[in-house]
Amino acid sequence: IQHNGVAMGAPLAPIIADIFMANLETTLMDQLIDVGVCE
């Protein structure tokens, strides 16, 4: 039984994964810029 997330093979899985990764990259880049690691 899967309690959270999207099941592998679900039609929405690639779309949700893409949205999640874009959000993660944006969040991490903002944090890295704040601490001066990258510009």
N, CA, C and O atoms as a Maestro MAE file, in Angstrom:
{
 s_m_m2io_version
 :::
 2.0.0
}

f_m_ct {
 s_m_title
 :::
 protein
 m_atom[156] {
  # First column is atom index #
  i_m_mmod_type
  r_m_x_coord
  r_m_y_coord
  r_m_z_coord
  i_m_residue_number
  s_m_chain_name
  s_m_pdb_residue_name
  s_m_pdb_atom_name
  i_m_atomic_number
  :::
  1 25 0.851 -1.177 0.000 1 A "ILE " " N  " 7
  2 3 0.000 0.000 0.000 1 A "ILE " " CA " 6
  3 2 0.893 1.236 0.000 1 A "ILE " " C  " 6
  4 15 1.818 1.361 0.803 1 A "ILE " " O  " 8
  5 25 0.590 2.137 -0.919 2 A "GLN " " N  " 7
  6 3 1.342 3.389 -0.986 2 A "GLN " " CA " 6
  7 2 0.543 4.468 -0.274 2 A "GLN " " C  " 6
  8 15 -0.620 4.706 -0.597 2 A "GLN " " O  " 8
  9 25 1.178 5.125 0.704 3 A "HIS " " N  " 7
  10 3 0.470 6.105 1.520 3 A "HIS " " CA " 6
  11 2 0.622 7.534 1.029 3 A "HIS " " C  " 6
  12 15 -0.245 8.368 1.290 3 A "HIS " " O  " 8
  13 25 1.706 7.836 0.323 4 A "ASN " " N  " 7
  14 3 1.858 9.193 -0.206 4 A "ASN " " CA " 6
  15 2 2.695 9.140 -1.470 4 A "ASN " " C  " 6
  16 15 3.328 8.125 -1.761 4 A "ASN " " O  " 8
  17 25 2.698 10.220 -2.213 5 A "GLY " " N  " 7
  18 3 3.424 10.256 -3.469 5 A "GLY " " CA " 6
  19 2 2.572 9.730 -4.607 5 A "GLY " " C  " 6
  20 15 1.374 9.489 -4.457 5 A "GLY " " O  " 8
  21 25 3.219 9.559 -5.742 6 A "VAL " " N  " 7
  22 3 2.524 9.095 -6.939 6 A "VAL " " CA " 6
  23 2 3.082 7.730 -7.304 6 A "VAL " " C  " 6
  24 15 4.297 7.529 -7.303 6 A "VAL " " O  " 8
  25 25 2.208 6.804 -7.610 7 A "ALA " " N  " 7
  26 3 2.641 5.459 -7.969 7 A "ALA " " CA " 6
  27 2 3.446 5.477 -9.267 7 A "ALA " " C  " 6
  28 15 3.131 6.222 -10.195 7 A "ALA " " O  " 8
  29 25 4.473 4.660 -9.316 8 A "MET " " N  " 7
  30 3 5.244 4.525 -10.551 8 A "MET " " CA " 6
  31 2 4.310 3.994 -11.638 8 A "MET " " C  " 6
  32 15 3.530 3.076 -11.386 8 A "MET " " O  " 8
  33 25 4.380 4.548 -12.812 9 A "GLY " " N  " 7
  34 3 3.526 4.115 -13.900 9 A "GLY " " CA " 6
  35 2 2.216 4.867 -13.982 9 A "GLY " " C  " 6
  36 15 1.463 4.692 -14.941 9 A "GLY " " O  " 8
  37 25 1.929 5.701 -12.997 10 A "ALA " " N  " 7
  38 3 0.705 6.498 -13.060 10 A "ALA " " CA " 6
  39 2 0.870 7.553 -14.155 10 A "ALA " " C  " 6
  40 15 1.961 8.097 -14.323 10 A "ALA " " O  " 8
  41 25 -0.176 7.842 -14.885 11 A "PRO " " N  " 7
  42 3 -0.065 8.817 -15.982 11 A "PRO " " CA " 6
  43 2 0.421 10.199 -15.534 11 A "PRO " " C  " 6
  44 15 1.063 10.908 -16.308 11 A "PRO " " O  " 8
  45 25 0.122 10.582 -14.302 12 A "LEU " " N  " 7
  46 3 0.527 11.905 -13.824 12 A "LEU " " CA " 6
  47 2 1.935 11.928 -13.242 12 A "LEU " " C  " 6
  48 15 2.460 13.006 -12.962 12 A "LEU " " O  " 8
  49 25 2.559 10.768 -13.053 13 A "ALA " " N  " 7
  50 3 3.857 10.695 -12.385 13 A "ALA " " CA " 6
  51 2 4.916 11.601 -13.019 13 A "ALA " " C  " 6
  52 15 5.563 12.352 -12.289 13 A "ALA " " O  " 8
  53 25 5.125 11.569 -14.342 14 A "PRO " " N  " 7
  54 3 6.172 12.434 -14.914 14 A "PRO " " CA " 6
  55 2 5.881 13.922 -14.735 14 A "PRO " " C  " 6
  56 15 6.798 14.714 -14.518 14 A "PRO " " O  " 8
  57 25 4.624 14.296 -14.825 15 A "ILE " " N  " 7
  58 3 4.253 15.704 -14.689 15 A "ILE " " CA " 6
  59 2 4.488 16.175 -13.257 15 A "ILE " " C  " 6
  60 15 5.056 17.244 -13.035 15 A "ILE " " O  " 8
  61 25 4.049 15.374 -12.290 16 A "ILE " " N  " 7
  62 3 4.224 15.743 -10.886 16 A "ILE " " CA " 6
  63 2 5.700 15.760 -10.518 16 A "ILE " " C  " 6
  64 15 6.142 16.634 -9.772 16 A "ILE " " O  " 8
  65 25 6.473 14.797 -11.036 17 A "ALA " " N  " 7
  66 3 7.912 14.772 -10.768 17 A "ALA " " CA " 6
  67 2 8.587 16.015 -11.330 17 A "ALA " " C  " 6
  68 15 9.473 16.580 -10.689 17 A "ALA " " O  " 8
  69 25 8.179 16.448 -12.521 18 A "ASP " " N  " 7
  70 3 8.756 17.643 -13.138 18 A "ASP " " CA " 6
  71 2 8.437 18.890 -12.319 18 A "ASP " " C  " 6
  72 15 9.307 19.736 -12.112 18 A "ASP " " O  " 8
  73 25 7.207 19.006 -11.857 19 A "ILE " " N  " 7
  74 3 6.812 20.149 -11.026 19 A "ILE " " CA " 6
  75 2 7.594 20.143 -9.719 19 A "ILE " " C  " 6
  76 15 8.070 21.188 -9.274 19 A "ILE " " O  " 8
  77 25 7.729 18.967 -9.099 20 A "PHE " " N  " 7
  78 3 8.464 18.851 -7.843 20 A "PHE " " CA " 6
  79 2 9.923 19.254 -8.024 20 A "PHE " " C  " 6
  80 15 10.464 20.004 -7.211 20 A "PHE " " O  " 8
  81 25 10.567 18.761 -9.087 21 A "MET " " N  " 7
  82 3 11.984 19.062 -9.306 21 A "MET " " CA " 6
  83 2 12.187 20.545 -9.616 21 A "MET " " C  " 6
  84 15 13.161 21.140 -9.155 21 A "MET " " O  " 8
  85 25 11.291 21.145 -10.383 22 A "ALA " " N  " 7
  86 3 11.405 22.572 -10.685 22 A "ALA " " CA " 6
  87 2 11.290 23.391 -9.404 22 A "ALA " " C  " 6
  88 15 12.040 24.346 -9.203 22 A "ALA " " O  " 8
  89 25 10.362 23.021 -8.548 23 A "ASN " " N  " 7
  90 3 10.191 23.715 -7.272 23 A "ASN " " CA " 6
  91 2 11.422 23.527 -6.392 23 A "ASN " " C  " 6
  92 15 11.889 24.483 -5.772 23 A "ASN " " O  " 8
  93 25 11.949 22.314 -6.330 24 A "LEU " " N  " 7
  94 3 13.132 22.031 -5.523 24 A "LEU " " CA " 6
  95 2 14.333 22.834 -6.014 24 A "LEU " " C  " 6
  96 15 15.057 23.428 -5.216 24 A "LEU " " O  " 8
  97 25 14.542 22.852 -7.343 25 A "GLU " " N  " 7
  98 3 15.663 23.605 -7.902 25 A "GLU " " CA " 6
  99 2 15.545 25.092 -7.589 25 A "GLU " " C  " 6
  100 15 16.532 25.735 -7.231 25 A "GLU " " O  " 8
  101 25 14.348 25.634 -7.721 26 A "THR " " N  " 7
  102 3 14.137 27.053 -7.440 26 A "THR " " CA " 6
  103 2 14.417 27.362 -5.975 26 A "THR " " C  " 6
  104 15 15.088 28.343 -5.655 26 A "THR " " O  " 8
  105 25 13.895 26.514 -5.089 27 A "THR " " N  " 7
  106 3 14.096 26.712 -3.652 27 A "THR " " CA " 6
  107 2 15.573 26.625 -3.294 27 A "THR " " C  " 6
  108 15 16.088 27.469 -2.560 27 A "THR " " O  " 8
  109 25 16.251 25.610 -3.808 28 A "LEU " " N  " 7
  110 3 17.670 25.446 -3.496 28 A "LEU " " CA " 6
  111 2 18.505 26.588 -4.063 28 A "LEU " " C  " 6
  112 15 19.418 27.076 -3.397 28 A "LEU " " O  " 8
  113 25 18.201 27.022 -5.291 29 A "MET " " N  " 7
  114 3 18.969 28.121 -5.881 29 A "MET " " CA " 6
  115 2 18.786 29.394 -5.069 29 A "MET " " C  " 6
  116 15 19.748 30.131 -4.850 29 A "MET " " O  " 8
  117 25 17.566 29.663 -4.620 30 A "ASP " " N  " 7
  118 3 17.326 30.843 -3.788 30 A "ASP " " CA " 6
  119 2 18.158 30.778 -2.508 30 A "ASP " " C  " 6
  120 15 18.742 31.778 -2.092 30 A "ASP " " O  " 8
  121 25 18.211 29.607 -1.891 31 A "GLN " " N  " 7
  122 3 18.983 29.451 -0.657 31 A "GLN " " CA " 6
  123 2 20.478 29.589 -0.926 31 A "GLN " " C  " 6
  124 15 21.191 30.200 -0.130 31 A "GLN " " O  " 8
  125 25 20.965 29.030 -2.035 32 A "LEU " " N  " 7
  126 3 22.387 29.130 -2.364 32 A "LEU " " CA " 6
  127 2 22.784 30.574 -2.664 32 A "LEU " " C  " 6
  128 15 23.874 31.010 -2.292 32 A "LEU " " O  " 8
  129 25 21.910 31.309 -3.331 33 A "ILE " " N  " 7
  130 3 22.184 32.720 -3.613 33 A "ILE " " CA " 6
  131 2 22.205 33.513 -2.312 33 A "ILE " " C  " 6
  132 15 23.041 34.401 -2.138 33 A "ILE " " O  " 8
  133 25 21.286 33.195 -1.395 34 A "ASP " " N  " 7
  134 3 21.231 33.899 -0.107 34 A "ASP " " CA " 6
  135 2 22.515 33.735 0.695 34 A "ASP " " C  " 6
  136 15 22.953 34.678 1.354 34 A "ASP " " O  " 8
  137 25 23.124 32.553 0.649 35 A "VAL " " N  " 7
  138 3 24.350 32.326 1.427 35 A "VAL " " CA " 6
  139 2 25.603 32.661 0.631 35 A "VAL " " C  " 6
  140 15 26.713 32.547 1.151 35 A "VAL " " O  " 8
  141 25 25.441 33.073 -0.629 36 A "GLY " " N  " 7
  142 3 26.567 33.524 -1.430 36 A "GLY " " CA " 6
  143 2 27.358 32.430 -2.115 36 A "GLY " " C  " 6
  144 15 28.503 32.656 -2.509 36 A "GLY " " O  " 8
  145 25 26.776 31.248 -2.267 37 A "VAL " " N  " 7
  146 3 27.488 30.148 -2.923 37 A "VAL " " CA " 6
  147 2 27.510 30.338 -4.433 37 A "VAL " " C  " 6
  148 15 28.513 30.033 -5.079 37 A "VAL " " O  " 8
  149 25 26.427 30.834 -5.000 38 A "CYS " " N  " 7
  150 3 26.387 31.069 -6.445 38 A "CYS " " CA " 6
  151 2 25.673 32.389 -6.713 38 A "CYS " " C  " 6
  152 15 24.998 32.944 -5.847 38 A "CYS " " O  " 8
  153 25 25.842 32.861 -7.916 39 A "GLU " " N  " 7
  154 3 25.269 34.167 -8.277 39 A "GLU " " CA " 6
  155 2 24.156 34.029 -9.268 39 A "GLU " " C  " 6
  156 15 23.565 35.029 -9.677 39 A "GLU " " O  " 8
  :::
 }
 m_bond[155] {
  # First column is bond index #
  i_m_from
  i_m_to
  i_m_order
  :::
  1 1 2 1
  2 2 3 1
  3 3 4 2
  4 3 5 1
  5 5 6 1
  6 6 7 1
  7 7 8 2
  8 7 9 1
  9 9 10 1
  10 10 11 1
  11 11 12 2
  12 11 13 1
  13 13 14 1
  14 14 15 1
  15 15 16 2
  16 15 17 1
  17 17 18 1
  18 18 19 1
  19 19 20 2
  20 19 21 1
  21 21 22 1
  22 22 23 1
  23 23 24 2
  24 23 25 1
  25 25 26 1
  26 26 27 1
  27 27 28 2
  28 27 29 1
  29 29 30 1
  30 30 31 1
  31 31 32 2
  32 31 33 1
  33 33 34 1
  34 34 35 1
  35 35 36 2
  36 35 37 1
  37 37 38 1
  38 38 39 1
  39 39 40 2
  40 39 41 1
  41 41 42 1
  42 42 43 1
  43 43 44 2
  44 43 45 1
  45 45 46 1
  46 46 47 1
  47 47 48 2
  48 47 49 1
  49 49 50 1
  50 50 51 1
  51 51 52 2
  52 51 53 1
  53 53 54 1
  54 54 55 1
  55 55 56 2
  56 55 57 1
  57 57 58 1
  58 58 59 1
  59 59 60 2
  60 59 61 1
  61 61 62 1
  62 62 63 1
  63 63 64 2
  64 63 65 1
  65 65 66 1
  66 66 67 1
  67 67 68 2
  68 67 69 1
  69 69 70 1
  70 70 71 1
  71 71 72 2
  72 71 73 1
  73 73 74 1
  74 74 75 1
  75 75 76 2
  76 75 77 1
  77 77 78 1
  78 78 79 1
  79 79 80 2
  80 79 81 1
  81 81 82 1
  82 82 83 1
  83 83 84 2
  84 83 85 1
  85 85 86 1
  86 86 87 1
  87 87 88 2
  88 87 89 1
  89 89 90 1
  90 90 91 1
  91 91 92 2
  92 91 93 1
  93 93 94 1
  94 94 95 1
  95 95 96 2
  96 95 97 1
  97 97 98 1
  98 98 99 1
  99 99 100 2
  100 99 101 1
  101 101 102 1
  102 102 103 1
  103 103 104 2
  104 103 105 1
  105 105 106 1
  106 106 107 1
  107 107 108 2
  108 107 109 1
  109 109 110 1
  110 110 111 1
  111 111 112 2
  112 111 113 1
  113 113 114 1
  114 114 115 1
  115 115 116 2
  116 115 117 1
  117 117 118 1
  118 118 119 1
  119 119 120 2
  120 119 121 1
  121 121 122 1
  122 122 123 1
  123 123 124 2
  124 123 125 1
  125 125 126 1
  126 126 127 1
  127 127 128 2
  128 127 129 1
  129 129 130 1
  130 130 131 1
  131 131 132 2
  132 131 133 1
  133 133 134 1
  134 134 135 1
  135 135 136 2
  136 135 137 1
  137 137 138 1
  138 138 139 1
  139 139 140 2
  140 139 141 1
  141 141 142 1
  142 142 143 1
  143 143 144 2
  144 143 145 1
  145 145 146 1
  146 146 147 1
  147 147 148 2
  148 147 149 1
  149 149 150 1
  150 150 151 1
  151 151 152 2
  152 151 153 1
  153 153 154 1
  154 154 155 1
  155 155 156 2
  :::
 }
}
